[in-house]
Amino acid sequence: MSAPLALNNQSLSEMVRSWVHFDNLAATFTRQAQQARTARSRWEIQVIDYLAATRMTNAILQIAGGRLTVHEEKHAQPLTLQRLEALLHEFYNEKAAGSEDETGAILAFIKAHRGHTLETRLKKS
């Protein structure tokens, strides 16, 4: 009986070492990606500022593998419960005077019925 147990312990040890290795690798990639996004953002600001200062915001810059243009992007704000509450208060304020503000009841219902998923994960501490 000790042979299968030894094999399982060795197997578990190998699995844990692999998990730790790839967890560290993922953390390293995440840090590198964040640093790359930060650097890209700094360069982007400098390029846009330069194009604006030289009145060339409509320029098309030819680069290896494509073109660069300046354009506006529209991003929706994340719909957090705090943002939803503010929007509901605004809605009831704009609605006919004297109507009841049901924001608290609506948010209580949403929080109670929000739902969740449960995942079993490893955690390194």
Secondary structure, 3 states (H helix, E strand, C coil): CHHHHHHHHHHHHHHHHHHHHHHHHHHHHHHHHHHHHHHHHHHHHHHHHHHHHCCCCCCCEEECCEEECCCCCCCCCCCCHHHHHHHHHHHHHHCCCCCCCCHHHHHHHHHHCCCCCCCCCCCCC
